[in-house]
């Protein structure tokens, strides 16, 4: 026997903590973020024989000059969608609640994967297939939004790129990266790029950089208040990282590197004095001469940067959410003039190591467009994420349950 009920935030949080479809967007922190943005929040559940077996966090906001409301179960419901009895109970009762509160339609976008895909975005033959979830929801009256490629702000990411970290150590993850990605990470290490966490009071560092990145790339960013509220709402689950070059530290490391190379050069020249015809030490001397030449050029560059930009130079930044089951690379920014320092790679490697250390099994590089051809607008972004290893994922998509068809038809026409 199923029973529909309203839940407290704590009851929902307890159920959420154990559910396989949980993600940052259906957490109580996400609901607090929505509340800060002016939405009303209510938690629902379905019990079978007295035990909670499904839950939903539902937000609502006014539309049509505040005469009607839209209801939204963000990345919900948390339930087994093959259980038609529970799905029917949830749908009928949330619909009744929404209608009672002037609801025009209800939108859900479950955090359930559609069909298994590989690293190149191809559907895996014989892989999992959750088409039955779409069929179950359509049977309840939900209308499935057609799949389209692209990344927009009118819905959550449908296509994502993720990396399974279960049981992996740093060495394994490193070896599974593409060779070019390993080279890029190594380059950040050699160039002295460091990574640290920004405190809430330093969020403008990220926001200023994000604004410049948005203008350069021609995309719209969320208002600055959106990220401020997100940091407040998500609390310890929000992490903002900065990759930067400390020119003084870099110069000091170059000085130490030169001293060590000079020492090796002296030893090599001593050997050559003893064995003038040694090809081994002649070759070594040539390698050391090249190293000293590179060191001198780096020193000149470090001094130029220090004079032009100051002692510490911010180069890239990124916003993450971290939960015990998943880390999400939510937003990023980078300074174009420092692209040859590969700072975004330093941030990813830093966070990957953090997740491995904390035992977080899933690293979500987040949105990709769904167009995996080299002509895709976001191909460079996809290629960057792909270099770290992983797979493309596609969720079952967006569903709308219309609560008043005549009015909804007029609303869509006017919109």
Phi, psi and omega per residue, in radians:
X1 nan 2.272 -3.123
X2 -1.777 2.580 -3.126
X3 -2.418 2.197 3.108
X4 -1.526 2.484 -3.114
X5 -2.668 2.793 3.013
X6 -1.593 2.429 -3.085
X7 -1.895 2.700 2.941
X8 -1.378 2.866 3.099
X9 -1.060 -0.665 3.131
X10 -1.145 -0.713 3.114
X11 -1.116 -0.733 3.105
X12 -1.107 -0.785 -3.103
X13 -1.051 -0.692 3.134
X14 -1.131 -0.725 3.134
X15 -1.212 -0.733 3.123
X16 -0.986 -0.749 -3.029
X17 -1.059 -0.357 -3.084
X18 -1.946 0.024 -3.010
X19 -1.626 2.413 -3.112
X20 -1.175 -0.358 -3.111
X21 -1.673 0.274 -3.134
X22 -1.335 2.513 3.039
X23 -2.650 3.038 -3.057
X24 -1.077 -0.499 -3.066
X25 -1.388 -0.223 3.026
X26 -2.014 0.410 3.082
X27 -1.486 2.911 3.073
X28 -1.182 -0.474 3.081
X29 -1.154 -0.691 3.092
X30 -1.107 -0.684 3.115
X31 -1.153 -0.620 3.085
X32 -1.150 -0.655 3.087
X33 -1.098 -0.745 3.099
X34 -1.133 -0.679 3.118
X35 -1.068 -0.724 3.107
X36 -1.077 -0.472 -3.128
X37 -1.597 0.223 3.001
X38 1.685 0.210 -3.125
X39 -1.699 2.641 3.037
X40 -1.561 2.484 -3.075
X41 -2.155 2.400 3.021
X42 -2.491 2.543 -3.118
X43 -1.968 2.350 -3.139
X44 -2.170 2.824 3.079
X45 -2.659 2.855 3.028
X46 -2.191 2.267 3.111
X47 -1.928 2.515 3.014
X48 -2.103 2.116 -3.106
X49 0.918 0.693 3.052
X50 1.489 -0.098 -3.116
X51 -1.907 2.316 -3.123
X52 -1.154 2.188 -3.113
X53 -2.180 -0.061 3.102
X54 -2.754 2.628 3.134
X55 -2.591 2.736 3.130
X56 -2.582 2.363 3.000
X57 -1.831 2.031 -3.007
X58 -2.076 2.218 3.060
X59 -1.876 2.801 3.078
X60 -2.564 2.682 3.135
X61 -2.640 2.692 -3.083
X62 -1.308 2.551 3.052
X63 -2.392 3.068 3.086
X64 0.884 0.994 3.125
X65 0.991 0.640 3.059
X66 1.190 0.247 3.111
X67 -1.443 -0.456 -3.105
X68 -2.277 3.053 -3.134
X69 -2.361 2.576 2.985
X70 -1.781 2.355 3.082
X71 -1.923 2.459 -3.012
X72 -2.491 2.096 3.018
X73 -1.692 1.548 -3.039
X74 -1.110 2.072 -3.103
X75 0.926 0.560 3.118
X76 -2.045 3.016 0.168
X77 -1.561 2.888 2.978
X78 -1.645 1.725 -3.069
X79 -2.958 2.951 3.013
X80 -1.528 1.884 -3.039
X81 -1.269 -0.159 3.056
X82 -1.406 -0.200 3.103
X83 -1.490 1.568 -3.036
X84 -1.110 -0.593 -3.137
X85 -1.107 -0.790 -3.133
X86 -1.201 -0.719 3.125
X87 -1.073 -0.756 3.132
X88 -1.106 -0.762 3.133
X89 -1.073 -0.808 -3.135
X90 -1.088 -0.832 -3.083
X91 -1.101 -0.863 -3.084
X92 -1.091 -0.716 -3.065
X93 -1.365 -0.659 3.067
X94 -1.183 -0.655 3.079
X95 -1.036 -0.793 -3.134
X96 -1.093 -0.726 3.128
X97 -1.112 -0.800 -3.114
X98 -1.110 -0.758 3.122
X99 -1.068 -0.677 3.130
X100 -1.111 -0.476 -3.113
X101 -1.912 0.632 3.038
X102 1.117 0.523 3.135
X103 -1.262 2.310 3.094
X104 -1.630 -0.680 3.116
X105 -2.728 2.806 3.128
X106 -2.132 2.305 3.118
X107 -2.020 2.373 3.004
X108 -2.327 2.637 3.106
X109 -2.518 1.317 -3.006
X110 -0.938 2.530 3.079
X111 -1.492 1.090 -3.113
X112 -2.173 2.293 -3.123
X113 -1.323 2.572 -3.072
X114 -1.502 -1.401 3.108
X115 -2.206 2.575 -3.110
X116 -1.159 2.330 3.107
X117 -2.201 2.793 3.122
X118 -1.738 -2.992 -3.076
X119 -1.114 -0.436 -3.141
X120 -1.621 0.055 3.120
X121 1.530 0.043 3.136
X122 -1.395 2.487 3.073
X123 -1.202 2.308 -3.093
X124 -1.441 2.138 3.111
X125 -1.134 2.208 -3.118
X126 1.421 0.050 3.120
X127 -1.350 -3.141 -3.102
X128 -1.151 2.686 -3.109
X129 -2.538 1.949 -3.131
X130 -1.819 0.603 3.068
X131 -1.025 -0.454 -3.132
X132 -1.095 -0.471 3.101
X133 -1.164 -0.736 3.099
X134 -1.087 -0.780 -3.130
X135 -1.086 -0.723 -3.128
X136 -1.112 -0.741 -3.134
X137 -1.232 -0.674 3.099
X138 -1.124 -0.603 3.108
X139 -1.130 -0.438 3.110
X140 -1.545 -0.019 3.092
X141 1.824 -0.029 3.097
X142 -1.274 2.484 3.089
X143 -1.772 2.158 -3.109
X144 -1.445 2.223 3.090
X145 -1.273 2.260 -3.116
X146 -1.004 2.507 3.111
X147 -1.218 2.323 3.045
X148 -2.423 2.618 3.069
X149 -1.402 2.589 3.109
X150 2.312 2.768 3.094
X151 -2.129 2.077 -3.130
X152 -2.270 -3.074 3.136
X153 -1.865 0.067 -3.112
X154 -1.576 -0.064 3.081
X155 -2.757 2.934 3.128
X156 -1.300 2.894 -3.118
X157 -1.051 2.167 3.094
X158 -1.541 -0.734 3.073
X159 -1.826 2.390 3.141
X160 -2.397 2.839 3.019
X161 -2.088 2.146 -3.040
X162 -2.261 2.765 3.123
X163 -2.260 2.177 3.106
X164 -1.433 2.062 -3.132
X165 -1.777 0.072 -3.077
X166 -0.954 2.141 3.063
X167 1.222 0.188 -3.096
X168 -1.771 2.537 3.024
X169 -1.848 3.098 -3.102
X170 -1.014 -0.729 -3.090
X171 -1.092 -0.709 -3.132
X172 -1.154 -0.818 3.141
X173 -1.077 -0.705 3.133
X174 -1.068 -0.810 -3.105
X175 -1.183 -0.481 -3.113
X176 -1.449 -0.147 3.078
X177 -1.251 2.739 3.020
X178 -1.170 2.609 -3.097
X179 -0.994 -0.736 -3.134
X180 -1.110 -0.622 3.124
X181 -1.192 -0.748 3.081
X182 -1.048 -0.726 3.117
X183 -1.054 -0.748 -3.111
X184 -1.152 -0.725 3.098
X185 -1.121 -0.784 3.115
X186 -1.040 -0.654 -3.136
X187 -1.109 -0.693 3.110
X188 -1.098 -0.647 3.140
X189 -1.178 -0.755 -3.114
X190 -1.207 -0.514 -3.116
X191 -1.561 0.063 3.054
X192 1.375 0.389 3.105
X193 -1.265 2.267 3.125
X194 -2.036 2.805 -3.125
X195 -2.276 2.396 3.044
X196 -2.529 2.874 3.121
X197 -1.534 2.409 3.059
X198 -1.541 2.380 3.049
X199 -1.376 2.869 3.141
X200 -0.947 -0.589 -3.132
X201 -1.290 -0.167 -3.137
X202 -1.851 0.191 -3.026
X203 -1.049 -0.463 3.127
X204 -1.062 -0.455 3.098
X205 -1.058 -0.804 3.100
X206 -1.193 -0.795 -3.050
X207 -1.131 -0.716 3.105
X208 -1.087 -0.756 -3.134
X209 -1.185 -0.676 3.112
X210 -1.111 -0.685 3.131
X211 -1.110 -0.775 3.118
X212 -1.141 -0.690 3.131
X213 -1.131 -0.735 3.132
X214 -1.091 -0.761 3.131
X215 -1.118 -0.710 -3.108
X216 -1.196 -0.693 -3.062
X217 -1.612 -0.130 3.070
X218 1.323 0.603 3.061
X219 -2.121 2.812 -3.135
X220 -1.595 2.297 3.072
X221 -1.750 2.746 3.059
X222 -1.100 2.710 3.060
X223 -0.998 2.671 -3.140
X224 -1.026 -0.594 3.136
X225 -1.096 -0.538 3.133
X226 -1.010 -0.835 -3.109
X227 -1.272 -0.616 3.098
X228 -1.080 -0.780 3.120
X229 -1.167 -0.608 3.131
X230 -1.129 -0.762 3.103
X231 -1.065 -0.726 3.141
X232 -1.195 -0.780 -3.073
X233 -1.203 -0.744 -3.076
X234 -1.439 -0.341 3.056
X235 0.948 -2.165 -3.083
X236 -1.154 -0.237 3.134
X237 -1.485 -0.145 3.126
X238 -1.759 2.339 3.115
X239 -2.347 2.212 3.073
X240 -2.041 2.108 -3.063
X241 -1.908 2.605 3.096
X242 -2.204 2.261 3.002
X243 -1.787 2.273 -3.031
X244 -2.572 2.865 3.066
X245 -1.993 2.106 3.018
X246 -1.601 1.777 -2.997
X247 -1.125 -0.578 3.136
X248 -1.223 -0.739 3.077
X249 -1.124 -0.710 -3.138
X250 -1.097 -0.759 3.113
X251 -1.094 -0.679 3.129
X252 -1.142 -0.702 3.133
X253 -1.194 -0.608 3.096
X254 -1.175 -0.638 3.102
X255 -1.117 -0.758 3.115
X256 -1.132 -0.712 3.117
X257 -1.064 -0.725 3.134
X258 -1.146 -0.731 3.132
X259 -1.072 -0.726 3.130
X260 -1.181 -0.692 3.121
X261 -1.188 -0.699 3.085
X262 -1.032 -0.691 3.135
X263 -1.132 -0.775 3.108
X264 -1.120 -0.643 3.129
X265 -1.130 -0.736 3.123
X266 -1.084 -0.741 3.127
X267 -1.141 -0.699 -3.135
X268 -1.169 -0.735 3.125
X269 -1.153 -0.577 3.076
X270 -1.122 -0.735 3.124
X271 -1.136 -0.682 3.136
X272 -1.192 -0.558 3.077
X273 -1.144 -0.586 3.124
X274 -1.409 -0.614 -3.105
X275 -2.307 1.340 -3.034
X276 -0.985 -0.505 -3.080
X277 -1.635 0.111 -3.077
X278 -1.190 1.980 3.106
X279 -1.193 -0.560 3.137
X280 -1.045 -0.870 -3.084
X281 -1.383 -0.429 3.021
X282 -1.154 -0.735 3.099
X283 -1.133 -0.747 -3.138
X284 -1.100 -0.698 3.134
X285 -1.087 -0.694 3.131
X286 -1.115 -0.750 3.118
X287 -1.079 -0.750 -3.139
X288 -1.180 -0.637 3.092
X289 -1.101 -0.707 3.108
X290 -1.152 -0.678 3.124
X291 -1.116 -0.710 3.127
X292 -1.188 -0.622 3.098
X293 -1.139 -0.774 3.101
X294 -1.109 -0.729 3.129
X295 -1.038 -0.745 -3.139
X296 -1.125 -0.705 3.121
X297 -1.150 -0.704 3.101
X298 -1.117 -0.668 3.107
X299 -1.090 -0.751 3.116
X300 -1.095 -0.733 3.136
X301 -1.147 -0.748 3.123
X302 -1.056 -0.702 3.136
X303 -1.204 -0.698 3.102
X304 -1.082 -0.787 3.136
X305 -1.109 -0.725 -3.126
X306 -1.085 -0.751 -3.124
X307 -1.197 -0.648 -3.053
X308 -1.464 -0.651 -3.003
X309 -2.072 -0.187 -3.120
X310 1.807 -3.098 -3.041
X311 -1.226 -0.655 -3.112
X312 -2.110 2.215 -3.059
X313 -2.065 1.901 3.044
X314 -1.161 2.326 -3.082
X315 -2.135 -0.559 3.129
X316 -2.719 2.721 3.134
X317 -2.580 2.757 -3.127
X318 -2.687 2.593 -3.140
X319 -1.914 2.199 -3.139
X320 -2.157 2.686 2.841
X321 -2.013 2.425 -3.122
X322 -2.210 2.133 2.986
X323 -2.176 3.002 -3.059
X324 -1.162 -0.335 -3.094
X325 -1.875 -0.222 -3.026
X326 -2.852 2.414 2.958
X327 -1.910 2.370 -3.114
X328 -2.133 2.177 3.073
X329 -1.462 1.602 -2.882
X330 -1.465 -0.742 -3.100
X331 -2.664 2.720 -3.108
X332 -2.595 2.848 3.103
X333 -2.651 2.684 3.131
X334 -2.696 2.588 3.107
X335 -1.527 2.147 -3.037
X336 -1.053 -0.670 -3.059
X337 -1.177 -0.232 -3.135
X338 -1.963 0.389 -3.065
X339 -1.062 -0.482 -3.130
X340 -1.302 -0.025 3.076
X341 -1.671 -0.138 3.017
X342 0.986 0.605 -3.080
X343 -1.008 -0.629 3.111
X344 -1.022 -0.520 3.101
X345 -1.179 -0.627 3.119
X346 -1.108 -0.695 3.128
X347 -1.116 -0.800 -3.128
X348 -1.099 -0.760 -3.121
X349 -1.157 -0.677 3.093
X350 -1.045 -0.838 -3.086
X351 -1.277 -0.602 3.069
X352 -1.060 -0.764 3.120
X353 -1.136 -0.641 3.102
X354 -1.105 -0.745 3.134
X355 -1.152 -0.713 3.102
X356 -1.091 -0.750 -3.141
X357 -1.089 -0.681 -3.085
X358 -1.546 -0.086 3.122
X359 1.308 0.446 3.083
X360 -1.373 2.078 -2.945
X361 -1.450 -0.181 -3.016
X362 -2.346 2.162 3.135
X363 -1.961 1.978 -3.048
X364 -1.826 1.880 3.079
X365 -1.266 -0.133 3.003
X366 1.282 -2.514 -2.795
X367 -1.142 2.361 2.855
X368 -2.260 2.812 -2.953
X369 -1.316 -0.451 -3.021
X370 1.708 -0.160 3.011
X371 -1.771 1.944 -3.033
X372 -1.816 0.247 3.099
X373 -1.409 2.771 -3.131
X374 -1.183 -0.221 3.115
X375 -1.570 -0.066 -3.113
X376 -1.090 2.536 -3.129
X377 -1.036 -0.634 -3.074
X378 -1.800 0.371 -3.043
X379 -1.019 -0.655 3.128
X380 -1.091 -0.685 3.104
X381 -1.144 -0.811 3.108
X382 -1.054 -0.753 -3.131
X383 -1.117 -0.680 3.084
X384 -1.037 -0.851 -3.119
X385 -1.181 -0.735 -3.119
X386 -1.046 -0.557 -3.109
X387 -1.076 -0.393 -3.138
X388 -1.491 -0.067 -3.115
X389 1.547 2.723 3.121
X390 2.432 -2.641 -3.083
X391 -2.683 2.715 3.044
X392 -1.449 2.439 3.058
X393 -2.205 2.582 3.095
X394 -2.301 2.232 3.110
X395 -1.449 2.979 -3.112
X396 -1.255 -0.177 3.000
X397 1.713 -2.860 -3.035
X398 -1.789 2.526 -3.134
X399 -2.341 2.421 3.103
X400 -2.099 2.277 3.047
X401 -1.902 1.898 -3.119
X402 -1.354 2.301 -3.075
X403 -1.804 -0.340 3.101
X404 -2.547 1.655 -2.974
X405 -1.103 -0.828 -3.130
X406 -1.042 -0.769 -3.130
X407 -1.215 -0.646 -3.137
X408 -1.123 -0.703 3.125
X409 -1.072 -0.717 3.108
X410 -1.179 -0.723 3.122
X411 -1.048 -0.803 3.140
X412 -1.115 -0.673 3.142
X413 -1.141 -0.786 -3.137
X414 -1.199 -0.609 -3.110
X415 -1.172 nan nan
